[in-house]
């Protein structure tokens, strides 16, 4: 099956109203730009004021109390939800729309690696990147950056995902993974994560590959939600006004189309930060195994989308499959 040949017809908007919007992933696929656009266009409001990624449903010590329906839908754009069965189980099942942003898996993995390694450096460059990023996603964290390094803030935020009793062990493991990121290359990181996955059935902390696999996340979401509740997209397809109108029709209702004229600006990128490692040539022979692995997952994802009759108008299959043997 050719991914580019997949084109599903229009799927009607469900009759239910949208009280909650969850942009559950994927990391480094434009979720920040999309979330900020929805808020700035007054199409949604953050579930936690000013915080794009509160990760409320991922934390073991919190059972979120959801607010009542309001004039604008509540928005939570925590990318930690996509591959987290615990989080998905806690998300409200009704009156919710689930948005999944996808990107070429090779490019997404490199972008994730670049971001995480930059933050791991612990220098002023890392601190500036963190200030720039958190000023958009969680301004409250920026207030403490004068007293704490970006690395320490990242570490403290990470510890919130685990029981307090395990904190010393988690902190030690986190430090080890940060050191590994600082000292290695992208190729070494890919090799390490692949071996880790095959030996332990999961990924290490701070993975760069995990969110380039889309089938598992989509499968878990479909175990809970109807196909019409799930919107999959490549962010750049929303540069087209008709596509933005289609997106808002599926996300909200026809009345939202009138706000589709404003384009979605790029909110954050690591491209202008100095980085001491050249971007890989993913067409080279050394990446054949990774290309094949991502190609298989993307083909399975496409088959699942088609089988479930999920609207794929907003996916750019050509970009998703670039450099992959499909």
C-alpha positions in Angstrom: 0.0 0.0 0.0 1.3 3.4 -0.9 0.9 6.0 1.9 0.6 8.8 -0.6 -2.4 7.1 -2.2 -4.4 7.1 1.0 -7.1 9.7 0.9 -10.2 9.3 3.0 -13.5 11.2 2.4 -14.9 13.9 4.6 -16.0 12.7 8.1 -18.9 14.6 9.6 -18.5 16.4 12.9 -19.8 14.5 15.8 -23.0 16.0 17.4 -21.5 16.3 20.8 -20.0 19.6 21.9 -16.3 19.9 22.6 -15.5 20.6 26.3 -11.9 19.4 26.3 -9.1 19.4 23.7 -6.1 17.3 24.3 -3.1 17.7 22.0 -1.4 14.5 23.2 1.6 14.4 20.9 3.9 14.1 19.3 6.8 15.9 20.9 8.7 18.2 18.3 5.8 18.0 15.8 4.5 21.5 16.3 2.2 21.0 19.3 3.4 24.3 20.9 2.6 26.4 17.9 -0.8 24.8 17.5 -1.8 25.1 21.2 -0.7 28.8 21.4 -2.6 29.5 18.2 -5.8 28.0 19.5 -5.5 30.1 22.7 -4.5 33.3 21.0 -7.4 33.0 18.5 -9.7 32.6 21.5 -10.8 29.2 20.3 -9.7 27.4 23.5 -8.3 28.2 27.0 -5.6 26.4 28.9 -6.7 24.0 31.5 -4.0 25.3 33.8 -3.7 29.1 33.2 -0.7 30.0 30.9 0.6 26.4 31.0 0.7 24.4 27.7 1.9 21.2 29.2 0.7 20.6 32.8 1.1 16.8 32.5 -1.7 16.4 35.1 -2.9 13.1 33.8 0.6 11.6 33.7 1.4 12.1 37.4 0.7 9.2 39.7 0.0 11.5 42.7 -2.8 13.5 41.0 -6.4 12.7 40.0 -7.4 15.9 38.2 -10.7 17.4 39.1 -12.0 18.7 35.7 -13.8 22.0 35.5 -17.3 22.4 34.2 -17.9 23.2 30.5 -17.1 26.9 29.8 -17.6 29.3 26.9 -14.3 28.1 25.5 -13.1 24.4 25.5 -10.3 23.6 28.0 -7.0 22.8 26.4 -4.2 20.6 27.7 -1.3 20.0 25.2 0.9 17.7 27.3 2.9 15.5 24.9 3.6 13.0 27.6 0.1 11.6 27.2 0.5 10.0 23.7 2.4 6.8 24.9 1.2 6.7 28.5 -1.6 4.2 29.1 -2.1 5.7 32.6 -2.7 9.1 31.2 -5.0 8.0 28.4 -7.1 6.0 30.9 -7.6 9.2 33.0 -8.5 11.5 30.2 -12.3 12.3 30.1 -13.9 10.0 27.6 -16.8 12.2 26.6 -17.0 15.7 25.0 -13.3 15.5 24.2 -11.3 15.9 21.1 -7.9 14.2 20.8 -5.3 15.8 18.5 -2.2 13.9 17.3 0.5 15.9 15.4 2.8 13.8 13.2 6.0 14.6 11.4 8.6 12.7 9.4 9.9 10.3 12.1 13.6 10.7 11.2 13.4 14.5 11.3 11.3 14.3 14.5 13.9 12.1 16.2 16.8 14.4 15.2 14.8 17.5 16.5 14.1 15.7 19.8 17.8 14.8 20.2 18.9 18.3 19.4 16.6 19.9 22.0 17.4 17.4 24.7 21.2 17.6 24.2 21.1 21.4 24.2 19.2 21.4 27.5 21.7 18.8 28.9 24.7 21.0 28.3 24.0 23.1 31.4 25.7 26.2 30.1 24.3 29.6 29.5 23.1 28.5 26.1 21.1 25.8 27.6 19.7 28.2 30.2 18.7 30.7 27.4 17.0 27.9 25.4 15.1 26.8 28.5 14.0 30.4 29.3 12.8 30.8 25.7 11.0 27.5 25.7 9.4 27.7 29.1 8.3 31.3 28.6 6.0 29.8 26.0 4.9 26.5 27.5 5.1 27.2 31.3 6.0 30.8 32.3 5.9 30.0 36.0 9.1 27.9 35.6 11.0 30.9 34.1 10.6 32.8 37.4 12.9 30.3 39.2 15.6 30.2 36.6 17.7 32.9 38.2 18.0 30.7 41.3 18.1 27.3 39.6 19.8 26.0 36.4 17.7 24.9 33.5 19.0 21.4 34.2 17.8 21.4 37.8 14.4 22.7 36.8 14.1 20.0 34.2 15.1 17.4 36.7 12.7 18.6 39.3 9.8 18.6 36.8 10.8 15.1 35.7 10.7 13.7 39.2 7.0 14.7 39.5 6.2 11.7 37.3 7.3 9.2 39.9 6.4 8.3 43.5 8.4 10.3 46.0 9.8 7.1 47.5 11.7 6.4 44.3 13.0 9.9 43.9 16.6 9.2 44.8 16.9 6.4 42.3 15.1 8.3 39.6 17.4 11.3 40.2 20.5 9.2 39.9 19.2 7.6 36.7 18.3 11.0 35.3 21.7 12.3 35.9 23.3 9.3 34.2 21.1 9.8 31.1 21.9 13.5 31.0 25.6 12.7 31.1 25.2 10.1 28.3 23.3 12.7 26.1 26.1 15.3 26.7 28.9 13.0 25.8 27.5 11.0 22.9 26.4 11.6 19.3 23.1 11.1 17.6 24.2 7.8 16.1 25.4 6.5 19.5 22.1 7.6 21.1 20.1 5.7 18.5 22.2 2.6 19.0 21.9 2.8 22.7 18.1 3.3 22.7 17.6 0.5 20.2 19.7 -2.0 22.3 17.9 -0.8 25.5 14.5 -1.4 23.9 15.3 -4.9 22.7 16.8 -5.9 26.1 14.2 -4.3 28.4 11.1 -3.8 26.3 11.1 0.0 26.8 13.1 3.1 26.4 15.5 4.9 28.8 14.8 8.3 30.3 14.9 11.2 27.8 14.4 9.0 24.7 14.7 10.5 21.2 13.2 7.6 19.3 10.0 6.8 21.2 7.7 9.5 19.9 8.7 8.7 16.3 6.6 5.6 16.5 3.0 6.4 15.9 1.1 3.1 15.7 1.1 2.2 19.4 -0.2 5.7 20.5 -2.9 5.7 17.9 -4.0 2.1 18.9 -4.2 3.0 22.6 -6.3 6.1 21.8 -8.7 4.1 19.6 -9.2 1.7 22.5 -11.0 4.5 24.3 -12.2 7.0 21.7 -14.2 6.9 18.5 -12.5 7.7 15.2 -14.4 11.0 14.9 -12.9 12.1 18.3 -9.4 11.8 16.9 -7.7 14.4 14.6 -4.4 13.6 13.0 -2.4 16.2 11.2 0.9 17.5 9.8 1.1 21.0 11.2 2.3 22.6 8.0 -0.9 21.5 6.2 -2.7 24.1 8.3 -0.9 26.9 6.3 -3.8 26.4 3.9 -6.9 28.4 4.9 -9.3 25.6 3.7 -7.4 23.1 5.8 -7.6 25.3 8.8 -11.3 25.6 8.3 -11.6 21.8 8.0 -9.6 21.4 11.2 -11.7 23.8 13.2 -14.9 22.2 11.8 -13.8 18.8 13.1 -12.4 20.2 16.4 -15.2 22.6 17.3 -18.1 23.5 14.9 -18.9 25.4 11.8 -19.0 28.7 13.7 -15.3 28.4 14.4 -14.5 28.6 10.6 -14.7 32.4 10.7 -11.5 32.4 12.8 -9.6 30.2 10.4 -8.1 33.1 8.5 -5.2 33.7 10.8 -2.1 31.6 10.0 -0.3 29.5 12.6 3.1 31.2 13.4 6.1 29.2 14.3 6.4 29.5 18.1 9.6 27.9 19.0 12.6 26.2 17.2 16.1 25.2 18.3 17.5 25.9 14.8 19.2 29.2 15.8 20.9 27.8 18.9 24.5 26.8 18.4 25.0 23.0 18.2 28.2 21.2 17.7 26.9 18.2 15.7 25.9 18.2 12.1 22.5 17.0 11.0 22.7 13.4 9.7 22.2 12.4 6.1 19.3 10.1 6.6 19.6 8.8 3.1 23.0 7.3 3.8 23.5 3.6 4.2 24.2 3.7 7.9 20.6 4.7 8.6 19.0 1.9 6.6 17.9 -0.1 9.7 16.3 2.9 11.3 14.6 3.9 8.0 13.2 0.4 7.7 11.9 0.4 11.3 10.2 3.8 10.9 8.8 2.7 7.5 7.2 -0.4 9.1 5.6 1.6 11.9 4.3 4.3 9.5 2.8 1.7 7.2 1.0 0.1 10.2 -0.2 3.5 11.3 -1.6 4.2 7.8 -3.3 0.8 7.7 -4.9 1.5 11.1 -6.1 5.0 10.0 -7.7 3.5 6.9 -9.3 0.6 8.8 -10.8 2.9 11.3 -11.9 5.4 8.7 -10.1 8.3 10.4 -9.9 11.5 8.3 -6.4 11.9 6.9 -6.9 15.0 4.8 -4.6 17.0 7.1 -1.7 14.5 6.9 1.1 15.1 4.4 2.1 11.5 3.5 4.9 12.6 1.2 6.6 14.5 4.0 5.9 11.7 6.5 7.5 9.1 4.3 10.5 11.2 3.1 13.7 9.0 3.1 11.7 6.0 4.1 11.5 2.7 2.0 7.7 2.7 1.6 
